[in-house]
Amino acid sequence: MKIITALPRRPFYSLEFFPPREEKALPAFFNAVAKLKALDPLFASVTYGAGGSTRQNTLNVTARLVAMGINTMPHLTCVGASRAALTSFLLSLRELGVENVMALRGDPPKDMPGGCRNQDFPYAADLVAFVRRFFPEFGVAVAGYPGGHPDAPTFREDRLFTKNKIDAGAEFVVTQLFFDVREYFEMVEQLRAMGVQKPIVPGILPVLSLNSVRRILGLCGANIPGRLYLALEEAHAKGGDKAVREVGVEYAVRQIRRLLDSGAPGIHLYTLNQAATCLSIAEAVGPL
């Protein structure tokens, strides 16, 4: 089922998983997925790895999720990708019965010199156009950045890049993580003013440790409110990562409630493959 046809269902949870790199981790991973089915996710996305480094893992995990009855949307990145490789991946997804992909520029692998663009697909919008032209049966989602993409010099240019992806044929947007709800609604308002009327689904990542939040902020360019960061530091000083997790979960619950109360279409949970954390968040939020 194309996700865009189900998005009017409100509110909802959707989930993101990353494929384990080691086979021995798969039983625990799929056990977590089975538990998270209790959230009745509208769809689940599956990450692709820098430069497509986990392509086969993504295919394997996608196949299993489809067999578990989950509407699955694998990531598709164009960093360092050839037309042949992208075509092969999309054909494999078609054989699995997958009907949706998330088109991303993606992160360059550490060993890729000189950046991440290539002649065929310099931007995610080029990848969207490729999928829409050659695989029109797929629904296409793209990423949005409430705090602005790290490479964008201004907020306006960031929003223009998002609009370009929609104009190329993307059907909805899933945001990167953010910690200030106002950033999400400002992004929505700015895109609406530019004529973008497609659904924009907010992505929420619960803070599980100070080290993880520092690493994530360095990768995606998100901003963290000073009050939240001080609360996390204070919690860590008093009770370590367990106390940080409690603060992070409580903050995610407040974000979700504010987002849904103010009209967000649903919530995309960056699960980190952690079923217990996501289920505790959903329990605290209450029925959608």
Stockholm file with secondary structure:
# STOCKHOLM 1.0

chainA/1-288         MKIITALPRRPFYSLEFFPPREEKALPAFFNAVAKLKALDPLFASVTYGAGGSTRQNTLNVTARLVAMGINTMPHLTCVGASRAALTSFLLSLRELGVENVMALRGDPPKDMPGGCRNQDFPYAADLVAFVRRFFPEFGVAVAGYPGGHPDAPTFREDRLFTKNKIDAGAEFVVTQLFFDVREYFEMVEQLRAMGVQKPIVPGILPVLSLNSVRRILGLCGANIPGRLYLALEEAHAKGGDKAVREVGVEYAVRQIRRLLDSGAPGIHLYTLNQAATCLSIAEAVGPL
#=GR chainA/1-288 SS CCHHHHTTSCSCEEEEECCCSSGGGHHHHHHHHHHHGGGCCSCEEECCCGGGTTHHHHHHHHHHHHHTTCCEEEEEECTTCCHHHHHHHHHHHHHHTCCEEEEECCCCCTTCTTCSCCSSCSSHHHHHHHHHHHCTTSEEEEEECTTCCTTCSSHHHHHHHHHHHHHTTCCEEEEEECSCHHHHHHHHHHHHHTTCCSCEEEEECCCCCHHHHHHHHHHHCCCCCHHHHHHHHHHHHHHHHHHHHHHHHHHHHHHHHHHHHTTCSCEEEECTTCHHHHHHHHHHHCCC
#=GC SS_cons         CCHHHHTTSCSCEEEEECCCSSGGGHHHHHHHHHHHGGGCCSCEEECCCGGGTTHHHHHHHHHHHHHTTCCEEEEEECTTCCHHHHHHHHHHHHHHTCCEEEEECCCCCTTCTTCSCCSSCSSHHHHHHHHHHHCTTSEEEEEECTTCCTTCSSHHHHHHHHHHHHHTTCCEEEEEECSCHHHHHHHHHHHHHTTCCSCEEEEECCCCCHHHHHHHHHHHCCCCCHHHHHHHHHHHHHHHHHHHHHHHHHHHHHHHHHHHHTTCSCEEEECTTCHHHHHHHHHHHCCC
//
